Amino acid sequence: MSINLDDILAIDFHTHAEEPCDDCRDDGYNEFQAGMAKYFKNPAGASGMLPSMQETAQYYRERKIAAVIFPVDAERETGFRRYHNEEVAQIAAENDDILIPFASIDPHKGKAGAREARRLVREFGVKGFKFHPTMQGFYPNDRMAYELYEAIADEGAITLFHTGQTGVGSGMRGGMGMRLKYSNPMYLDDVAVDFPDMPIVLAHPSFPWQEEALSVCQHKPNVYIDLSGWSPKYFPEILIKYANTMLRKKMLFGSDWPAITPDRWLADFEKSAFRDEVRPLVLKENAIKLLGL
């Protein structure tokens, strides 16, 4: 990995490589993306012109921002083909001055998923794994997932879990089958106990469970929070209070690209109540330490 840490201004810990990996969209995929675009007020999804990984790399390179990038393996629950982890890792390797590869494996894949995780770390340099409990339809503390976690922990990789409400299926009939209950961050307290040396990142301000997320993050040394998925102008006061004090070294900048752009997020961050001495920690320094860069 050849990221020039002195040159980059920030590290975005939450960017999406949009699936599927080819030009043939699955049935319902465009409707799903149109719903996401409406929720986030983002015209890209509505137009069907989502950025490729190469376009994402160029966007971030121009802004001197490094980006953790990942797909979401939710084939079983959504029916949409996943973006192949190997392809994400290969394109990230071609853009290793700016992209940091994470992968995604549905934990229901059991032993096959665990083998894939080990191979992705060893052969493709994957640094972490993204989970979306609501999209993947599982409680994070379900023992079914533990074989995959064990592989990730053994390989020294990071886990990143969606928490809180989601824009996926918002306003669609039946919420597109998405069940919000799976993404309560308190379920990750068990995971943090059972895998105390595996870094766990709680993605997003965890509405409506913000205080649960702060509690788990404060209590468990291996738990962090990325601040993606919301504009900072909507952050609850208690989140900013903890970010400015006892959790200042455990907060990470994340946008949720392409749903939310870093341009929008950073502009609102400038106007927010974060302390000046905390801003560099959130934008870059905490991520450098967590990623081992």
C-alpha positions in Angstrom: 0.0 0.0 0.0 1.5 3.3 -1.1 -0.7 5.9 0.5 1.3 9.1 1.3 0.0 9.9 4.7 1.7 13.3 4.8 -0.1 14.3 1.5 -3.6 13.1 2.2 -6.0 15.3 4.1 -8.4 12.7 5.5 -9.3 9.0 5.5 -12.9 8.2 4.6 -13.7 5.0 6.5 -17.0 4.2 4.7 -17.3 4.1 0.9 -19.3 1.6 -1.2 -18.3 -0.3 -4.3 -21.8 -0.6 -5.8 -22.9 -4.1 -6.7 -23.4 -5.9 -9.0 -20.0 -6.1 -10.6 -21.1 -6.1 -14.2 -23.5 -3.9 -16.3 -26.5 -6.2 -16.0 -28.6 -5.1 -13.1 -30.7 -7.7 -11.2 -34.5 -7.3 -11.2 -35.4 -4.7 -8.6 -31.9 -3.3 -8.3 -32.7 0.0 -10.0 -35.9 0.5 -7.9 -33.8 -0.2 -4.8 -31.2 2.4 -5.8 -33.9 4.9 -6.7 -35.3 4.5 -3.2 -31.9 5.1 -1.7 -31.4 8.2 -3.9 -34.7 9.6 -2.7 -33.8 8.9 1.0 -30.3 10.6 0.7 -31.4 13.3 -1.8 -28.7 12.0 -4.1 -29.5 12.2 -7.9 -26.8 9.6 -8.9 -28.8 6.6 -7.8 -32.0 7.8 -9.3 -30.3 8.3 -12.7 -28.7 4.9 -12.5 -25.3 6.5 -13.0 -23.5 5.1 -10.0 -19.7 5.6 -9.9 -17.4 2.8 -10.8 -14.5 2.0 -8.5 -12.1 3.7 -10.9 -14.3 6.8 -10.9 -14.4 6.6 -7.1 -10.6 6.4 -6.9 -10.2 9.4 -9.2 -12.7 11.5 -7.2 -10.9 10.8 -4.0 -7.4 11.3 -5.5 -8.4 14.7 -6.7 -9.5 15.6 -3.1 -6.4 14.0 -1.5 -8.6 11.7 0.6 -7.9 8.0 1.1 -10.9 5.7 1.2 -11.8 2.4 2.8 -14.0 0.7 0.1 -16.1 -2.4 0.2 -19.1 -4.2 -1.4 -22.0 -5.7 0.6 -22.7 -9.4 0.2 -26.5 -9.5 0.8 -27.3 -12.0 -2.0 -29.3 -14.3 0.3 -31.7 -11.6 1.6 -32.0 -9.3 -1.4 -31.4 -11.5 -4.4 -28.9 -9.0 -5.8 -25.6 -10.4 -7.0 -22.6 -9.2 -4.9 -19.7 -7.3 -6.3 -16.9 -9.9 -6.2 -14.5 -9.3 -3.3 -11.5 -10.3 -5.5 -12.4 -7.6 -8.0 -12.8 -5.0 -5.4 -9.4 -5.9 -4.0 -7.7 -6.0 -7.4 -9.0 -2.6 -8.4 -8.0 -1.2 -5.0 -4.5 -2.6 -5.6 -4.3 -0.7 -8.9 -5.2 2.4 -6.9 -3.4 1.7 -3.7 -2.3 5.3 -3.4 -5.9 6.1 -2.4 -8.1 3.0 -1.9 -8.0 0.6 1.1 -9.8 -2.7 0.4 -12.4 -4.2 2.7 -14.5 -7.2 1.7 -18.0 -8.5 2.6 -19.1 -12.1 3.3 -22.6 -13.1 4.4 -22.0 -15.0 7.6 -24.6 -17.5 6.7 -21.9 -19.0 4.3 -20.3 -20.7 7.3 -17.1 -22.6 6.7 -17.0 -21.5 3.1 -17.2 -17.9 4.2 -14.4 -18.4 6.8 -12.1 -19.9 4.2 -12.9 -17.0 1.8 -12.0 -14.5 4.5 -8.6 -16.1 5.2 -7.8 -16.2 1.5 -8.8 -12.6 0.9 -6.5 -11.4 3.7 -3.6 -13.6 2.8 -3.7 -13.4 -1.0 -5.4 -10.1 -1.7 -4.4 -7.8 1.1 -7.9 -7.2 2.4 -7.8 -5.1 5.6 -11.3 -5.6 6.9 -14.8 -6.9 6.4 -18.1 -5.1 6.1 -21.3 -6.5 7.7 -24.8 -5.1 7.2 -27.0 -7.1 9.7 -30.2 -5.6 8.4 -29.4 -6.4 4.7 -27.9 -9.8 5.6 -30.7 -10.7 8.0 -28.8 -11.7 11.1 -28.2 -10.7 14.7 -24.4 -9.9 15.0 -24.2 -12.0 18.2 -25.7 -15.1 16.5 -23.2 -17.9 17.0 -23.8 -18.8 13.4 -21.5 -15.9 12.5 -18.7 -16.8 14.9 -16.8 -19.1 12.6 -16.4 -16.2 10.2 -15.4 -13.8 13.0 -12.8 -16.3 14.2 -11.2 -16.3 10.8 -11.2 -12.5 10.7 -9.8 -12.2 14.2 -7.1 -14.8 13.5 -6.0 -12.9 10.4 -5.8 -9.6 12.3 -8.4 -7.9 10.2 -11.0 -5.3 11.1 -14.8 -5.7 11.2 -17.2 -2.9 10.3 -20.9 -3.3 11.1 -23.8 -1.2 9.9 -25.8 0.0 13.0 -29.0 1.9 13.4 -31.7 2.7 10.9 -30.9 2.3 7.2 -31.8 4.0 4.0 -32.0 0.6 2.3 -35.7 0.0 1.6 -36.8 3.2 3.3 -40.3 4.2 2.1 -40.5 1.1 -0.1 -43.3 -1.5 0.4 -42.6 -3.5 3.5 -39.2 -1.7 3.7 -38.0 -4.1 1.0 -38.1 -6.8 3.6 -35.4 -5.1 5.7 -35.7 -5.6 9.5 -34.2 -2.8 11.5 -34.0 -4.8 14.7 -30.8 -6.6 13.6 -28.8 -3.4 13.6 -29.1 -2.4 17.3 -25.5 -1.8 18.3 -26.0 -3.5 21.7 -25.8 -6.9 20.0 -22.1 -6.1 19.2 -21.3 -5.9 22.9 -21.4 -9.7 22.9 -19.1 -9.8 19.9 -16.7 -7.4 21.6 -16.6 -9.6 24.7 -16.1 -12.8 22.7 -13.5 -11.3 20.3 -11.7 -8.8 22.5 -8.7 -8.4 20.2 -10.7 -7.9 16.9 -11.3 -4.3 16.1 -15.1 -3.6 15.7 -16.3 -0.4 14.0 -19.9 0.7 14.6 -20.9 2.4 11.3 -23.1 5.5 11.4 -24.7 7.5 14.2 -26.9 4.6 15.5 -30.4 6.2 15.5 -32.5 5.3 17.4 -29.9 3.6 19.6 -27.2 6.3 19.8 -26.7 6.0 23.6 -26.3 2.2 23.3 -23.6 2.7 20.7 -21.7 5.2 22.8 -22.0 2.9 25.8 -20.5 -0.1 23.9 -17.8 2.0 22.4 -16.8 3.5 25.8 -16.9 0.2 27.6 -15.0 -2.0 25.1 -11.5 -1.0 24.1 -11.8 -2.7 20.7 -14.9 -0.8 19.6 -14.9 2.4 17.4 -17.5 4.5 15.7 -17.5 5.8 12.1 -19.6 8.9 11.5 -20.9 8.1 8.1 -24.4 8.1 6.7 -25.5 11.4 8.2 -24.5 15.0 7.6 -22.7 16.3 10.8 -25.3 19.0 11.0 -27.8 16.3 12.1 -25.6 14.6 14.7 -27.2 14.4 18.1 -25.7 16.6 20.8 -24.6 13.6 22.9 -22.6 12.1 20.0 -20.6 15.3 19.6 -20.1 15.6 23.4 -18.6 12.1 23.6 -16.5 12.7 20.4 -15.1 15.8 22.0 -14.1 14.1 25.2 -13.7 10.4 26.2 -14.2 8.9 22.8 -12.1 11.4 20.8 -9.6 8.7 19.9 -12.3 6.3 18.8 -14.2 8.4 16.2 -13.6 8.0 12.5 -14.6 10.2 9.5 -16.9 8.3 7.0 -19.1 9.7 4.3 -21.2 6.7 2.9 -20.2 7.4 -0.7 -21.9 7.6 -3.1 -25.0 8.2 -1.0 -23.3 11.0 0.8 -20.3 12.7 -0.7 -17.3 13.7 1.3 -17.7 17.2 -0.1 -21.0 17.5 1.6 -19.9 15.8 4.8 -16.8 17.8 5.3 -18.5 21.1 4.5 -21.0 20.5 7.3 -18.2 19.1 9.6 -16.5 22.5 9.4 -19.7 24.2 10.8 -20.2 21.6 13.6 -19.3 21.8 17.3 -16.3 19.5 17.2 -13.3 20.9 19.0 -10.4 22.1 16.9 -8.0 19.6 18.6 -10.4 16.7 17.9 -10.9 17.4 14.2 -7.5 15.9 13.0 -8.2 12.8 15.1 -11.6 12.2 13.5 -10.5 13.0 10.0 -7.2 11.1 9.8 -5.2 10.2 12.8 -7.5 7.7 14.5 -7.9 5.8 11.2 -4.1 5.7 10.6 -3.7 4.0 13.9 -6.6 1.6 13.5 -5.6 0.6 10.0 -1.9 0.2 11.0 -0.8 2.5 8.1 
